[in-house]
Each structure stands twice: as structure tokens, then as C-alpha cells.
Amino acid sequence: MKKILELRNKEEKNELSHIRRFLAYAIDWYLGGVVASLPIIIIYMMLHEDATSIPQNIAIFDYPYNFIAGSLSFLVAIIYYVGVPWVVFKGQTVGKRLLKLKIVSNDYQEASTKQIIIRQLVMIILVEGSIYSCSNMLHQIINAATNFNFSGLYAYIGLVISLISALLVLFLKSKRALHDLVTNTKVVYLDSNQYTVAVRRMKKKMRKNLKLANG
């Protein structure tokens, strides 16, 4: 707790509002869930032409379709949550892009590939694991593979870590979650004066260094 207090006191205040960040999360939670459910729905309708309901759990499938549906669902979710901010929008999920937010390095540099992958895949999906539906799909795949409710414990631990992460966003002046602290990133509002000034200062420093390098 002492280290958290020290971190709070020394960090720069982030002008990003909690409401804007929550709205971006809500959009990604919804869209990511819809996209991830498509493989399950498509496979289910291919197997059941008279289907009248939308499946939510791969347990309704027989082997090997449960693993096929679950794996494709998880893969599509990874493309949405990891591939989009890594390759398509560079630091932005769809929700963040709509709300003009961006994941950057803590010094305002562009987030690196390593930072994006560790933040989005390792920390958010695998470690925190309870804030997106794709994590639930991973739990279902583990259940199907092991015939043991290991995922129940996994989900509980992930929920606790997710709550800690959310509390850090509320408590820290920088509004950084656990996945931001681990990867040395933060979420910024692109139209904020804070971000504009930081980028301008960074570009000025780069021009100065380039000038010195060229003699």
C-alpha cells in the first residue's frame, strides 16, 4: 500500500475522464462479445438448420465441434482485442478510437508491439481474465479439455485481479490500470491539452536531437 501511495504522489495527473474510458470499455466489451460469438453461432446453425436460439456455451456441442467453435471464437476475439490495436489502429481498439483514446507508452511515445501484446493478450485476456467474454471462452475450452472445473478458480482469481486493476484506475492520478503499470503504458485522450503539449514537446526534442546528429 505504501508503494501505491508513493506511486500516486509522484505520477503525473491524467486529464482523461473515467466516464470516457468506461464508455470505451463498454463499447469494446459489447462489440468484442458479438464478434467472438459469431463462430459459435455459425457452426451451431450449420449443424442445426432448425435452430431457434443463439448458443452461449460450447458445452452444447459434441466433440470435436466444441473445440473448433471455442478455438475460433477465442481466435476472433484475439484479433479484435490484440490485432486491431497492434496492426489496424495502432494503440486503439474500436471503442478507444470512437472515444478518441489511445494506448501509449508512459512517456507518450507510441506503444511498442511488445507493450501492446503483453498488455492486451497476457494481462487483460489471460491474467485479469474476467472483463471480456473471450476470457470466459478460454475458461470453457479448459473445462472441455480437462473435464475439471479448473476454470472456476481461474475465473475467480481473474475477477479479483480485475477489481484491483479497476481500483487502481480510480485511485491513481495517472488513471493507470494494473495492465498499464506492468507494461509501462497509459491511456490518453487525444484531444486533451496534456497530450497535445506532450507530443509537441516530444517532436521538438526529436528535431533537436536530429539536428545535433547531423552536426
C-alpha positions in Angstrom: 0.0 0.0 0.0 2.9 2.3 0.8 4.3 1.8 -2.7 0.9 2.6 -4.3 0.7 5.8 -2.3 4.2 6.8 -3.4 3.3 6.0 -7.0 0.2 8.1 -6.7 2.1 11.1 -5.3 4.8 11.1 -8.0 2.8 10.3 -11.1 1.5 13.0 -13.5 -2.3 13.6 -13.4 -4.1 12.2 -16.4 -6.7 14.5 -17.9 -8.7 11.5 -19.2 -12.1 11.2 -17.6 -13.3 8.0 -16.0 -16.6 8.2 -17.9 -14.9 8.4 -21.3 -12.7 5.4 -20.5 -15.6 3.4 -19.2 -17.6 4.1 -22.3 -14.7 2.9 -24.5 -14.5 -0.3 -22.4 -18.3 -0.8 -22.7 -18.2 -0.5 -26.4 -15.3 -3.0 -26.7 -17.0 -5.3 -24.2 -20.1 -5.4 -26.4 -18.5 -5.5 -29.8 -15.9 -8.0 -28.8 -18.6 -10.3 -27.4 -20.6 -10.0 -30.6 -17.6 -10.7 -32.8 -16.4 -13.6 -30.6 -19.9 -15.2 -30.7 -20.1 -15.4 -34.5 -18.1 -18.6 -35.0 -20.2 -20.3 -32.4 -23.5 -19.2 -34.0 -22.3 -20.1 -37.5 -21.2 -23.6 -36.5 -24.3 -24.2 -34.5 -26.6 -23.1 -37.4 -24.6 -25.3 -39.8 -25.2 -28.3 -37.5 -28.8 -27.4 -36.6 -30.7 -25.9 -39.6 -33.8 -25.6 -37.5 -32.0 -23.7 -34.7 -34.3 -21.1 -32.9 -31.9 -19.9 -30.2 -28.4 -18.5 -30.0 -25.9 -20.7 -28.1 -23.7 -19.1 -25.4 -21.7 -22.1 -24.3 -19.6 -24.6 -26.2 -20.8 -27.4 -23.9 -23.9 -27.8 -26.2 -21.6 -29.0 -28.9 -20.3 -32.6 -29.3 -16.6 -33.3 -29.8 -14.8 -32.0 -31.8 -17.1 -29.2 -32.6 -16.9 -27.8 -29.1 -13.1 -27.3 -29.5 -13.5 -25.9 -33.0 -16.2 -23.4 -32.1 -14.4 -22.4 -28.9 -11.0 -22.0 -30.5 -12.3 -20.0 -33.4 -14.3 -17.8 -31.0 -11.1 -17.2 -29.0 -9.0 -16.5 -32.1 -11.5 -14.0 -33.4 -11.6 -12.2 -30.0 -7.7 -12.0 -30.0 -7.9 -10.4 -33.4 -10.3 -7.8 -32.1 -8.6 -7.0 -28.8 -5.0 -7.5 -29.8 -4.7 -7.4 -33.6 -6.7 -4.2 -34.1 -4.7 -2.0 -31.6 -1.5 -3.7 -32.8 -1.9 -3.5 -36.6 -5.1 -1.6 -37.6 -5.5 1.4 -35.4 -2.1 1.5 -33.7 -2.8 1.7 -29.9 -6.6 1.9 -30.3 -9.4 -0.7 -30.0 -12.6 0.2 -31.8 -14.0 1.6 -28.6 -11.0 3.7 -27.9 -10.9 5.0 -31.4 -14.6 6.1 -31.2 -13.9 7.9 -27.9 -10.6 9.4 -29.2 -8.5 7.5 -26.7 -5.2 5.8 -27.3 -2.8 3.4 -25.6 0.7 5.0 -25.4 3.9 4.4 -23.6 4.1 6.2 -20.2 6.4 8.8 -21.8 3.9 9.5 -24.6 5.8 7.6 -27.2 3.9 5.1 -29.4 3.3 1.9 -27.6 5.6 -0.9 -28.9 4.4 -4.2 -30.3 5.7 -5.9 -27.1 3.7 -3.5 -24.9 0.5 -4.0 -26.9 0.7 -7.8 -26.9 1.6 -8.1 -23.2 -1.0 -5.5 -22.2 -3.9 -6.8 -24.3 -3.2 -10.5 -24.5 -1.2 -11.5 -21.5 -2.5 -9.1 -18.9 -6.1 -8.3 -19.9 -7.2 -11.6 -21.5 -5.1 -14.2 -19.7 -4.2 -12.7 -16.3 -7.1 -10.3 -15.4 -9.3 -12.6 -17.5 -12.8 -11.6 -16.3 -13.5 -8.3 -18.0 -14.1 -9.7 -21.6 -16.2 -12.6 -22.9 -13.2 -14.1 -24.7 -11.7 -14.9 -21.3 -14.9 -16.9 -20.5 -14.5 -18.7 -23.7 -11.0 -19.7 -22.8 -12.3 -21.0 -19.5 -14.9 -23.1 -21.3 -12.2 -24.6 -23.6 -10.1 -25.5 -20.5 -13.2 -27.2 -18.9 -13.9 -29.2 -22.1 -10.2 -30.3 -22.3 -9.8 -31.3 -18.7 -13.3 -32.3 -17.6 -12.5 -30.4 -14.4 -13.8 -27.1 -13.3 -10.4 -25.6 -13.1 -11.7 -22.5 -14.9 -13.9 -21.7 -11.9 -10.8 -20.9 -9.8 -9.2 -19.3 -12.8 -12.2 -17.0 -13.3 -12.4 -16.1 -9.6 -8.7 -15.2 -9.4 -9.1 -13.2 -12.6 -12.1 -11.3 -11.2 -10.1 -10.3 -8.1 -7.2 -9.1 -10.2 -9.7 -7.2 -12.4 -11.2 -5.4 -9.4 -7.7 -4.5 -8.2 -7.0 -3.1 -11.7 -10.2 -1.1 -11.7 -9.5 0.3 -8.2 -6.0 1.5 -9.4 -7.6 3.4 -12.2 -9.9 5.2 -9.7 -7.1 5.8 -7.2 -4.1 6.7 -9.2 -3.8 10.2 -10.6 -2.4 8.8 -13.8 -5.6 6.5 -14.1 -3.4 3.6 -14.9 -4.7 0.1 -14.5 -2.7 -2.9 -13.5 -2.0 -3.8 -17.1 -0.8 -0.3 -17.7 1.6 -0.5 -14.7 3.0 -3.8 -15.8 3.6 -2.7 -19.4 4.6 0.9 -18.7 1.7 2.3 -20.7 -1.3 4.6 -20.1 -4.5 5.6 -21.9 -4.7 9.2 -23.1 -7.4 11.4 -24.5 -6.1 12.6 -27.9 -7.9 16.0 -27.8 -6.6 16.8 -24.3 -4.2 19.8 -23.9 -2.0 17.5 -21.9 -1.4 15.0 -24.8 -1.1 17.8 -27.3 1.6 19.6 -25.3 3.5 16.3 -24.7 3.5 15.4 -28.3 4.7 18.9 -29.3 7.5 18.7 -26.8 8.5 15.2 -27.9 8.6 16.3 -31.6 10.7 19.4 -30.7 13.2 17.2 -28.8 13.4 14.8 -31.8 14.1 17.7 -34.1 16.8 18.9 -31.8 18.4 15.5 -31.5 18.3 15.1 -35.3 19.9 18.5 -35.7 22.7 17.6 -33.3 23.2 14.3 -35.0 23.6 16.0 -38.4 26.3 18.3 -37.0 
